[in-house]
């Protein structure tokens, strides 16, 4: 189910620059580090794996990425304050997060493309398969198994497939310009070499890039739905939600009653939708 790095990416309590204002710096105390650093999740993940990005790149606003779904529970004394900082929300066991895909109650209005100079609207959604760690702890064999499961569900309306390590530079540039890239973990390559991080990472897309799907990138699965001809956010959300429901109806998805859909980046907890 994945292999944790043999050498921990962070060995000692990190020292941050004075001008660092990251959520990691504000929430990680020496007492929490001392109590949690020796603990392991059932996937072999450590607290060090969760904070390496923010330690190596103190300019990051948050600097925290969960190494696997269990990290949120195993290191709750750390992630609790992180979530409080991000959402002004205290995680309590008796709370239940409910969600639905009903868009009818929202007043969407209409975006006038020419009046407001809106080039496009975009909706993104992330999901992770139950029973697997997150990408930084995945080995190539497990990535291939995840990709095989997800490919069967997302294959509709897909015209092309490319691996991140073999992507032409021009194509990578186009995805970047169109805001269709996942949030690569700055600093994570210190724990996992970037070439290895990209192994088994695939992008699926249709011909006009209105539907782009990343597998084994920021999360196991990330949809990008873009509306260019008519900037209709409701339409983009409807298409995204249809894709997400198709995945959830066919595969076991990582979900927690108190956190919602569980994601590598704590900023995406809850709906996993942006």
Secondary structure, DSSP 8 states (H G I E B T S, - for coil): -----SS-S--S-----TT---HHHHH--HHHHHHHTT---TTS--HHHHHHHHHH-TTSSS--B-SBTTHHHHTHHHHHHHHHHHHS----TT---------TTS------HHHHT---EEEEEEE-BTT-B-GGG--HHHHHHHHHHHHHHH-TT--EEEEGGG--HHHHHHHHHTT------TTGGGTS-HHHHHTT-EEEE-TTSSEEEEESSSSSEEEEEEE-SS--HHHHHHHHHHHHHHHHHHS-B-EETTTEE--SBGGGTBT-B-
